[in-house]
Amino acid sequence: MNEKNRAKTILTILNKIYPTTPIPLKHKNIFTLLISVLLSAQCTDVNVNNVTKDIYPKYNKPEHFVKLGRKKIEKLIKSIGIFRIKAKNIYLMSKKLVEKHNGKVPKTFEELEKLPGVGHKTASVVMSQGFGYPAFAIDTHIHRLAQRWGLTNGKNVAQTEKDLKRIFTKKIWSKLHLQIIFYGREYCKARECYGLTCKICSSCYPNRKKPVITKKA
């Protein structure tokens, strides 16, 4: 099966299982979406949502987090992994938003990626899910699946992003990003499928016998 047919098969399967793609991180506005994406590094969306459900009703603007200060932010998010680093980034990012952007989240990749703690992947999620701009946020999870499915041989997330953007049309990037995440969590798990058993892997590679060893991002 060539790349074009693989991409078609993958889309057919994903659209059938996930016709709609709700945003998994609960948020009140674009600023709280940005906070949730920062918190989700090395942490499940469920854990993030559990923590933020008690925070966002009271604190949902950059000014609120500046006023709280680092120590109080730490207390609010202490059940989340690497919470001290995240608290520092949230505080510094909120401060910069207040001082440089009038408390508003900027609408460009360039400005977002200048904020403390915000990398390209976080900026992509906010641009896509917050502002509705076509973006393909690639993390190690999607990188691994794209390799298993023969959509990239990239050794890093930057190459994988480039390959996926070349293969799939721009208008479906944002939805497809979420479909791949949902599918990976449910069917093509790191330590269960190994590129052999799920519907996508078995449809694209019916003769594959050995587990796929993915190149680390």
Accessible surface in RSA format (square Angstrom, percent):
REM  Atomic radii and reference values for relative SASA: ProtOr
REM  Chains: A
REM  Algorithm: Lee & Richards
REM  Probe-radius: 1.40
REM  Slices: 20
REM RES _ NUM      All-atoms   Total-Side   Main-Chain    Non-polar    All polar
REM                ABS   REL    ABS   REL    ABS   REL    ABS   REL    ABS   REL
RES MET A   1   115.02  59.6  43.81  29.0  71.20 169.5  56.39  47.9  58.63  77.7
RES ASN A   2    90.84  62.6  78.20  75.6  12.64  30.4  40.89  98.4  49.95  48.3
RES GLU A   3    59.90  34.4  56.04  42.4   3.86   9.2  19.52  37.8  40.38  33.0
RES LYS A   4   167.33  81.6 159.29  97.7   8.04  19.1 106.86  96.2  60.48  64.4
RES ASN A   5    71.67  49.4  70.63  68.3   1.04   2.5  10.15  24.4  61.51  59.5
RES ARG A   6    30.87  13.0  30.87  15.7   0.00   0.0   0.00   0.0  30.87  18.7
RES ALA A   7     8.80   8.1   8.79  13.6   0.01   0.0   8.80  12.4   0.00   0.0
RES LYS A   8   145.11  70.8 141.84  87.0   3.27   7.8  87.45  78.7  57.66  61.4
RES THR A   9    33.44  23.8  28.01  28.4   5.42  12.9  19.61  26.3  13.83  20.9
RES ILE A  10     0.37   0.2   0.37   0.3   0.00   0.0   0.37   0.3   0.00   0.0
RES LEU A  11    43.06  24.0  43.06  30.8   0.00   0.0  43.06  30.2   0.00   0.0
RES THR A  12    87.95  62.6  80.35  81.5   7.59  18.1  66.16  88.9  21.79  32.9
RES ILE A  13    13.94   7.9  11.45   8.5   2.49   6.0  13.94  10.0   0.00   0.0
RES LEU A  14     0.00   0.0   0.00   0.0   0.00   0.0   0.00   0.0   0.00   0.0
RES ASN A  15    69.55  48.0  63.12  61.0   6.44  15.5  24.59  59.2  44.96  43.5
RES LYS A  16   162.44  79.2 135.02  82.8  27.42  65.3  95.12  85.6  67.32  71.7
RES ILE A  17    61.32  34.9  38.15  28.4  23.17  55.8  43.97  31.7  17.35  47.1
RES TYR A  18    25.24  11.8  23.66  13.5   1.58   4.1  25.24  19.0   0.00   0.0
RES PRO A  19    81.57  59.4  72.49  66.1   9.08  33.0  74.15  61.2   7.42  46.1
RES THR A  20   104.03  74.0  95.57  96.9   8.46  20.2  73.38  98.6  30.65  46.3
RES THR A  21    28.30  20.1  10.60  10.7  17.71  42.2   0.69   0.9  27.61  41.7
RES PRO A  22    93.92  68.4  81.00  73.8  12.92  47.0  93.10  76.9   0.81   5.1
RES ILE A  23    58.31  33.2  38.70  28.8  19.61  47.3  38.70  27.9  19.61  53.2
RES PRO A  24    30.45  22.2  16.97  15.5  13.48  49.0  27.40  22.6   3.05  19.0
RES LEU A  25    11.55   6.4  10.91   7.8   0.64   1.6  10.91   7.7   0.64   1.7
RES LYS A  26   137.22  66.9 132.90  81.5   4.33  10.3  97.32  87.6  39.90  42.5
RES HIS A  27    67.93  37.1  37.13  25.8  30.81  78.8  19.71  20.3  48.23  56.1
RES LYS A  28   126.64  61.8  89.46  54.9  37.18  88.5  46.61  42.0  80.03  85.2
RES ASN A  29    58.17  40.1  47.66  46.1  10.51  25.3  38.09  91.7  20.08  19.4
RES ILE A  30    51.75  29.4  49.08  36.6   2.68   6.5  49.08  35.3   2.68   7.3
RES PHE A  31    10.01   5.0   8.20   5.1   1.81   4.7   8.20   5.0   1.81   5.2
RES THR A  32     0.00   0.0   0.00   0.0   0.00   0.0   0.00   0.0   0.00   0.0
RES LEU A  33     0.11   0.1   0.11   0.1   0.00   0.0   0.11   0.1   0.00   0.0
RES LEU A  34     0.00   0.0   0.00   0.0   0.00   0.0   0.00   0.0   0.00   0.0
RES ILE A  35     2.10   1.2   2.10   1.6   0.00   0.0   2.10   1.5   0.00   0.0
RES SER A  36     0.00   0.0   0.00   0.0   0.00   0.0   0.00   0.0   0.00   0.0
RES VAL A  37     4.77   3.1   1.69   1.5   3.08   7.4   1.69   1.5   3.08   8.4
RES LEU A  38    14.07   7.8   9.48   6.8   4.60  11.6  11.15   7.8   2.92   7.9
RES LEU A  39     0.65   0.4   0.65   0.5   0.00   0.0   0.65   0.5   0.00   0.0
RES SER A  40    15.58  13.2   7.45   9.9   8.13  18.7   3.44   7.3  12.14  17.0
RES ALA A  41    47.06  43.3  38.90  60.0   8.15  18.5  46.94  66.1   0.11   0.3
RES GLN A  42   156.30  87.4 109.60  80.1  46.70 111.2  56.30 119.8 100.00  75.8
RES CYS A  43    26.60  20.1   1.79   2.0  24.82  58.3  11.06  28.0  15.54  16.8
RES THR A  44    88.52  63.0  81.07  82.2   7.44  17.7  81.43 109.4   7.09  10.7
RES ASP A  45    18.65  13.1  16.40  16.3   2.25   5.3   5.85  13.8  12.80  12.8
RES VAL A  46   107.52  70.8 105.59  95.6   1.93   4.7 107.19  93.1   0.33   0.9
RES ASN A  47    50.58  34.9  48.44  46.8   2.14   5.2  11.80  28.4  38.78  37.5
RES VAL A  48     0.00   0.0   0.00   0.0   0.00   0.0   0.00   0.0   0.00   0.0
RES ASN A  49    24.58  17.0  21.93  21.2   2.65   6.4  13.11  31.6  11.47  11.1
RES ASN A  50    77.04  53.1  72.41  70.0   4.63  11.1  15.10  36.3  61.94  59.9
RES VAL A  51    19.19  12.6  11.54  10.4   7.65  18.4  16.81  14.6   2.38   6.5
RES THR A  52     1.29   0.9   1.28   1.3   0.00   0.0   0.17   0.2   1.12   1.7
RES LYS A  53   129.64  63.2 109.70  67.3  19.94  47.5  96.16  86.6  33.48  35.7
RES ASP A  54   102.56  71.8  83.56  83.2  19.01  44.9  32.03  75.4  70.53  70.3
RES ILE A  55     5.17   2.9   4.92   3.7   0.25   0.6   5.17   3.7   0.00   0.0
RES TYR A  56     9.24   4.3   9.24   5.3   0.00   0.0   9.24   6.9   0.00   0.0
RES PRO A  57    90.54  66.0  64.95  59.2  25.59  93.0  66.20  54.7  24.34 151.3
RES LYS A  58   141.66  69.1 123.28  75.6  18.37  43.7  79.92  71.9  61.74  65.8
RES TYR A  59    46.95  21.9  46.95  26.7   0.00   0.0  24.68  18.5  22.27  27.5
RES ASN A  60    20.54  14.2  20.22  19.5   0.32   0.8   0.99   2.4  19.55  18.9
RES LYS A  61   113.35  55.3 112.66  69.1   0.70   1.7  57.10  51.4  56.25  59.9
RES PRO A  62     3.95   2.9   3.95   3.6   0.00   0.0   3.95   3.3   0.00   0.0
RES GLU A  63    81.33  46.7  75.84  57.4   5.49  13.1  49.62  96.0  31.71  25.9
RES HIS A  64    57.24  31.3  53.31  37.1   3.93  10.0  33.84  34.9  23.40  27.2
RES PHE A  65     3.41   1.7   3.41   2.1   0.00   0.0   3.41   2.1   0.00   0.0
RES VAL A  66    45.12  29.7  37.50  34.0   7.62  18.4  37.50  32.6   7.62  20.7
RES LYS A  67   188.26  91.8 157.39  96.6  30.88  73.5 108.10  97.3  80.16  85.4
RES LEU A  68    24.58  13.7  13.38   9.6  11.20  28.2  16.24  11.4   8.35  22.5
RES GLY A  69    19.23  23.7   0.00   N/A  19.23  23.7  19.23  52.8   0.00   0.0
RES ARG A  70   101.93  42.8  96.58  49.2   5.35  12.7  21.15  28.9  80.78  49.0
RES LYS A  71   144.55  70.5 141.16  86.6   3.39   8.1 105.65  95.1  38.90  41.4
RES LYS A  72   121.73  59.4 120.61  74.0   1.12   2.7  65.45  58.9  56.29  60.0
RES ILE A  73     0.40   0.2   0.40   0.3   0.00   0.0   0.40   0.3   0.00   0.0
RES GLU A  74    14.26   8.2  14.21  10.8   0.04   0.1   2.93   5.7  11.33   9.2
RES LYS A  75   147.91  72.2 139.52  85.6   8.38  20.0  86.32  77.7  61.59  65.6
RES LEU A  76    62.76  35.0  44.93  32.1  17.83  44.8  49.24  34.6  13.52  36.4
RES ILE A  77     2.89   1.6   2.89   2.2   0.00   0.0   2.89   2.1   0.00   0.0
RES LYS A  78   133.92  65.3 118.99  73.0  14.93  35.5  78.43  70.6  55.48  59.1
RES SER A  79    80.17  67.7  50.85  67.9  29.32  67.5  53.57 114.1  26.59  37.3
RES ILE A  80     2.75   1.6   0.00   0.0   2.75   6.6   0.76   0.5   2.00   5.4
RES GLY A  81    37.40  46.1   0.00   N/A  37.40  46.1  31.40  86.2   6.00  13.4
RES ILE A  82    78.82  44.9  58.46  43.6  20.36  49.1  69.65  50.2   9.17  24.9
RES PHE A  83    44.16  22.1  43.91  27.2   0.25   0.7  43.91  26.6   0.25   0.7
RES ARG A  84   148.84  62.5 146.53  74.7   2.31   5.5  50.27  68.7  98.57  59.7
RES ILE A  85   102.92  58.6 101.07  75.3   1.85   4.5 102.83  74.0   0.10   0.3
RES LYS A  86     8.40   4.1   7.59   4.7   0.81   1.9   8.40   7.6   0.00   0.0
RES ALA A  87     0.00   0.0   0.00   0.0   0.00   0.0   0.00   0.0   0.00   0.0
RES LYS A  88    90.39  44.1  90.35  55.4   0.04   0.1  33.19  29.9  57.20  60.9
RES ASN A  89    33.42  23.0  33.42  32.3   0.00   0.0   0.61   1.5  32.82  31.7
RES ILE A  90     0.70   0.4   0.70   0.5   0.00   0.0   0.70   0.5   0.00   0.0
RES TYR A  91    45.45  21.2  45.45  25.9   0.00   0.0  18.10  13.6  27.35  33.7
RES LEU A  92    67.03  37.3  64.32  46.0   2.71   6.8  64.33  45.2   2.70   7.3
RES MET A  93     0.00   0.0   0.00   0.0   0.00   0.0   0.00   0.0   0.00   0.0
RES SER A  94     0.00   0.0   0.00   0.0   0.00   0.0   0.00   0.0   0.00   0.0
RES LYS A  95    77.50  37.8  77.35  47.5   0.15   0.4  36.17  32.6  41.33  44.0
RES LYS A  96    54.69  26.7  52.59  32.3   2.10   5.0  28.15  25.3  26.54  28.3
RES LEU A  97     0.00   0.0   0.00   0.0   0.00   0.0   0.00   0.0   0.00   0.0
RES VAL A  98    53.11  34.9  42.16  38.2  10.95  26.4  42.25  36.7  10.86  29.5
RES GLU A  99   117.98  67.7  80.04  60.6  37.94  90.3  40.76  78.8  77.22  63.0
RES LYS A 100   145.99  71.2 114.35  70.2  31.64  75.3  77.70  69.9  68.29  72.7
RES HIS A 101    37.22  20.3  27.66  19.2   9.56  24.5  18.01  18.6  19.21  22.4
RES ASN A 102   134.04  92.4 114.03 110.2  20.01  48.2  29.11  70.1 104.93 101.4
RES GLY A 103    14.05  17.3   0.00   N/A  14.05  17.3   1.43   3.9  12.61  28.3
RES LYS A 104   146.90  71.7 144.87  88.9   2.03   4.8 100.08  90.1  46.82  49.9
RES VAL A 105    17.48  11.5   4.64   4.2  12.84  30.9   4.64   4.0  12.84  34.8
RES PRO A 106    14.86  10.8   4.73   4.3  10.13  36.8  14.86  12.3   0.00   0.0
RES LYS A 107   143.90  70.2 130.87  80.3  13.03  31.0  73.33  66.0  70.58  75.2
RES THR A 108    67.88  48.3  65.87  66.8   2.01   4.8  67.18  90.2   0.70   1.1
RES PHE A 109    50.42  25.2  47.68  29.5   2.74   7.1  47.68  28.9   2.73   7.8
RES GLU A 110   121.53  69.8 110.90  83.9  10.64  25.3  44.71  86.5  76.83  62.7
RES GLU A 111    61.69  35.4  61.41  46.5   0.28   0.7  17.25  33.4  44.44  36.3
RES LEU A 112     0.00   0.0   0.00   0.0   0.00   0.0   0.00   0.0   0.00   0.0
RES GLU A 113    69.13  39.7  48.26  36.5  20.87  49.7  13.61  26.3  55.52  45.3
RES LYS A 114   114.68  55.9  95.02  58.3  19.66  46.8  68.84  62.0  45.84  48.8
RES LEU A 115     4.33   2.4   0.06   0.0   4.27  10.7   0.13   0.1   4.20  11.3
RES PRO A 116    36.71  26.8  24.64  22.5  12.07  43.9  36.71  30.3   0.00   0.0
RES GLY A 117    39.52  48.7   0.00   N/A  39.52  48.7  15.51  42.5  24.01  53.8
RES VAL A 118     9.71   6.4   0.00   0.0   9.71  23.4   0.77   0.7   8.94  24.2
RES GLY A 119    39.58  48.8   0.00   N/A  39.58  48.8  35.59  97.7   3.99   8.9
RES HIS A 120    81.10  44.3  73.12  50.8   7.97  20.4  64.54  66.5  16.55  19.3
RES LYS A 121    70.82  34.6  66.26  40.7   4.57  10.9  39.66  35.7  31.16  33.2
RES THR A 122    15.33  10.9  15.15  15.4   0.18   0.4   0.00   0.0  15.33  23.2
RES ALA A 123     0.00   0.0   0.00   0.0   0.00   0.0   0.00   0.0   0.00   0.0
RES SER A 124     0.13   0.1   0.13   0.2   0.00   0.0   0.00   0.0   0.13   0.2
RES VAL A 125     8.37   5.5   8.01   7.3   0.36   0.9   8.37   7.3   0.00   0.0
RES VAL A 126     0.00   0.0   0.00   0.0   0.00   0.0   0.00   0.0   0.00   0.0
RES MET A 127     9.52   4.9   9.52   6.3   0.00   0.0   9.52   8.1   0.00   0.0
RES SER A 128     9.38   7.9   2.56   3.4   6.82  15.7   2.04   4.3   7.34  10.3
RES GLN A 129    28.23  15.8   8.14   5.9  20.10  47.9   8.56  18.2  19.67  14.9
RES GLY A 130    22.16  27.3   0.00   N/A  22.16  27.3   2.43   6.7  19.72  44.2
RES PHE A 131    51.35  25.7  18.44  11.4  32.91  85.6  24.90  15.1  26.45  75.7
RES GLY A 132    64.03  79.0   0.00   N/A  64.03  79.0  32.93  90.4  31.10  69.7
RES TYR A 133    95.67  44.7  92.70  52.7   2.97   7.7  60.18  45.2  35.49  43.7
RES PRO A 134    42.75  31.2  38.06  34.7   4.69  17.0  40.61  33.5   2.14  13.3
RES ALA A 135     1.49   1.4   0.42   0.6   1.08   2.4   0.91   1.3   0.58   1.5
RES PHE A 136     0.37   0.2   0.00   0.0   0.37   1.0   0.00   0.0   0.37   1.1
RES ALA A 137     2.11   1.9   0.76   1.2   1.35   3.1   1.16   1.6   0.95   2.5
RES ILE A 138     8.13   4.6   1.22   0.9   6.91  16.7   1.22   0.9   6.91  18.8
RES ASP A 139    32.91  23.0  28.45  28.3   4.45  10.5  17.44  41.0  15.46  15.4
RES THR A 140    88.72  63.1  85.58  86.8   3.14   7.5  56.21  75.5  32.51  49.1
RES HIS A 141    34.50  18.9  34.13  23.7   0.37   0.9  20.27  20.9  14.22  16.6
RES ILE A 142     0.24   0.1   0.24   0.2   0.00   0.0   0.24   0.2   0.00   0.0
RES HIS A 143     3.44   1.9   3.44   2.4   0.00   0.0   3.44   3.5   0.00   0.0
RES ARG A 144    51.83  21.8  51.82  26.4   0.02   0.0  19.50  26.7  32.33  19.6
RES LEU A 145     0.07   0.0   0.07   0.1   0.00   0.0   0.07   0.0   0.00   0.0
RES ALA A 146     2.32   2.1   0.98   1.5   1.35   3.1   1.91   2.7   0.41   1.1
RES GLN A 147    18.71  10.5   8.45   6.2  10.26  24.4   8.53  18.2  10.18   7.7
RES ARG A 148     4.80   2.0   4.80   2.4   0.00   0.0   0.00   0.0   4.80   2.9
RES TRP A 149     0.55   0.2   0.55   0.3   0.00   0.0   0.55   0.3   0.00   0.0
RES GLY A 150    19.76  24.4   0.00   N/A  19.76  24.4  13.24  36.3   6.51  14.6
RES LEU A 151     2.41   1.3   0.56   0.4   1.85   4.6   1.52   1.1   0.89   2.4
RES THR A 152    14.89  10.6   0.00   0.0  14.89  35.5   7.41   9.9   7.49  11.3
RES ASN A 153   114.63  79.0 105.73 102.2   8.90  21.4  27.60  66.4  87.03  84.1
RES GLY A 154     2.96   3.7   0.00   N/A   2.96   3.7   2.96   8.1   0.00   0.0
RES LYS A 155   143.52  70.0 134.58  82.6   8.93  21.3  88.46  79.6  55.06  58.6
RES ASN A 156    71.61  49.4  71.61  69.2   0.00   0.0  23.16  55.7  48.45  46.8
RES VAL A 157    52.52  34.6  52.06  47.1   0.46   1.1  52.26  45.4   0.26   0.7
RES ALA A 158    70.27  64.6  59.50  91.8  10.76  24.5  64.68  91.1   5.58  14.8
RES GLN A 159    67.40  37.7  64.81  47.4   2.59   6.2  18.24  38.8  49.16  37.3
RES THR A 160     0.00   0.0   0.00   0.0   0.00   0.0   0.00   0.0   0.00   0.0
RES GLU A 161    19.27  11.1  19.27  14.6   0.00   0.0   6.60  12.8  12.67  10.3
RES LYS A 162   145.46  71.0 137.88  84.6   7.58  18.0  89.27  80.3  56.19  59.9
RES ASP A 163    15.68  11.0  15.55  15.5   0.13   0.3   1.07   2.5  14.61  14.6
RES LEU A 164     0.06   0.0   0.06   0.0   0.00   0.0   0.06   0.0   0.00   0.0
RES LYS A 165    63.28  30.9  52.29  32.1  11.00  26.2  23.18  20.9  40.10  42.7
RES ARG A 166   150.62  63.2 115.32  58.8  35.29  84.0  79.76 109.0  70.85  42.9
RES ILE A 167    33.90  19.3   4.45   3.3  29.44  71.0   9.10   6.6  24.79  67.3
RES PHE A 168     8.84   4.4   3.19   2.0   5.66  14.7   6.33   3.8   2.51   7.2
RES THR A 169    87.90  62.5  79.03  80.1   8.87  21.1  80.81 108.5   7.09  10.7
RES LYS A 170   105.98  51.7  99.80  61.2   6.18  14.7  53.36  48.0  52.62  56.1
RES LYS A 171   180.36  88.0 145.22  89.1  35.14  83.7  94.23  84.8  86.13  91.7
RES ILE A 172    43.69  24.9  42.78  31.9   0.91   2.2  43.69  31.5   0.00   0.0
RES TRP A 173    27.04  10.9  27.04  13.1   0.00   0.0  27.04  14.4   0.00   0.0
RES SER A 174    31.52  26.6  29.76  39.7   1.76   4.0  28.36  60.4   3.16   4.4
RES LYS A 175    76.99  37.6  72.15  44.3   4.83  11.5  45.11  40.6  31.88  34.0
RES LEU A 176     0.66   0.4   0.51   0.4   0.14   0.4   0.51   0.4   0.14   0.4
RES HIS A 177     4.85   2.6   4.85   3.4   0.00   0.0   2.00   2.1   2.85   3.3
RES LEU A 178     8.53   4.8   8.53   6.1   0.00   0.0   8.53   6.0   0.00   0.0
RES GLN A 179     2.39   1.3   2.39   1.7   0.00   0.0   0.00   0.0   2.39   1.8
RES ILE A 180     2.53   1.4   2.53   1.9   0.00   0.0   2.53   1.8   0.00   0.0
RES ILE A 181    15.23   8.7  15.23  11.3   0.00   0.0  15.23  11.0   0.00   0.0
RES PHE A 182    33.52  16.8  29.94  18.5   3.58   9.3  31.87  19.3   1.65   4.7
RES TYR A 183     1.01   0.5   1.01   0.6   0.00   0.0   0.61   0.5   0.39   0.5
RES GLY A 184     1.20   1.5   0.00   N/A   1.20   1.5   0.00   0.0   1.20   2.7
RES ARG A 185   111.18  46.7  94.75  48.3  16.43  39.1  55.58  76.0  55.60  33.7
RES GLU A 186    98.82  56.7  80.29  60.7  18.52  44.1  35.65  69.0  63.17  51.6
RES TYR A 187    93.50  43.7  78.37  44.6  15.13  39.4  57.55  43.2  35.95  44.3
RES CYS A 188     0.00   0.0   0.00   0.0   0.00   0.0   0.00   0.0   0.00   0.0
RES LYS A 189    79.32  38.7  77.58  47.6   1.75   4.2  32.52  29.3  46.81  49.9
RES ALA A 190    38.55  35.4  30.09  46.4   8.46  19.3  30.11  42.4   8.45  22.4
RES ARG A 191   198.60  83.4 182.08  92.8  16.53  39.4  59.23  80.9 139.38  84.5
RES GLU A 192   116.59  66.9  96.40  72.9  20.19  48.1  39.91  77.2  76.68  62.6
RES CYS A 193     1.88   1.4   0.06   0.1   1.81   4.3   0.90   2.3   0.97   1.0
RES TYR A 194    94.96  44.3  94.96  54.0   0.00   0.0  66.51  50.0  28.45  35.1
RES GLY A 195     0.51   0.6   0.00   N/A   0.51   0.6   0.00   0.0   0.51   1.1
RES LEU A 196    55.79  31.1  37.87  27.1  17.92  45.1  39.21  27.5  16.58  44.6
RES THR A 197   100.60  71.5  74.37  75.4  26.22  62.5  68.47  92.0  32.12  48.6
RES CYS A 198    10.53   8.0   0.26   0.3  10.27  24.1  10.53  26.7   0.00   0.0
RES LYS A 199   120.66  58.9 111.21  68.2   9.45  22.5  73.44  66.1  47.22  50.3
RES ILE A 200     0.00   0.0   0.00   0.0   0.00   0.0   0.00   0.0   0.00   0.0
RES CYS A 201     0.57   0.4   0.00   0.0   0.57   1.4   0.09   0.2   0.48   0.5
RES SER A 202    47.69  40.3  40.42  54.0   7.27  16.7  29.97  63.8  17.73  24.8
RES SER A 203    38.96  32.9  22.40  29.9  16.56  38.2  19.06  40.6  19.90  27.9
RES CYS A 204     4.82   3.6   0.00   0.0   4.82  11.3   0.00   0.0   4.82   5.2
RES TYR A 205    58.95  27.5  52.14  29.7   6.81  17.7  46.68  35.1  12.27  15.1
RES PRO A 206    97.15  70.8  68.15  62.1  29.00 105.4  71.46  59.0  25.70 159.7
RES ASN A 207   120.96  83.4 109.64 106.0  11.31  27.2  30.71  73.9  90.25  87.2
RES ARG A 208    56.92  23.9  32.77  16.7  24.14  57.5  23.28  31.8  33.63  20.4
RES LYS A 209   166.83  81.4 139.96  85.9  26.88  64.0 114.00 102.6  52.84  56.3
RES LYS A 210   164.85  80.4 160.16  98.3   4.69  11.2 103.10  92.8  61.75  65.8
RES PRO A 211    66.19  48.2  55.95  51.0  10.24  37.2  55.95  46.2  10.24  63.7
RES VAL A 212    34.57  22.7  24.21  21.9  10.36  25.0  28.32  24.6   6.25  17.0
RES ILE A 213   152.99  87.1 128.43  95.7  24.57  59.2 130.36  93.9  22.64  61.4
RES THR A 214    34.23  24.3  19.57  19.8  14.66  34.9   2.00   2.7  32.23  48.7
RES LYS A 215    93.44  45.6  84.90  52.1   8.54  20.3  62.10  55.9  31.33  33.4
RES LYS A 216   187.71  91.6 166.90 102.4  20.81  49.6 115.91 104.3  71.81  76.5
RES ALA A 217    55.53  51.1   2.96   4.6  52.57 119.6  18.73  26.4  36.80  97.5
END  Absolute sums over single chains surface
CHAIN  1 A    11701.2       9740.6       1960.6       6767.7       4933.5
END  Absolute sums over all chains
TOTAL         11701.2       9740.6       1960.6       6767.7       4933.5
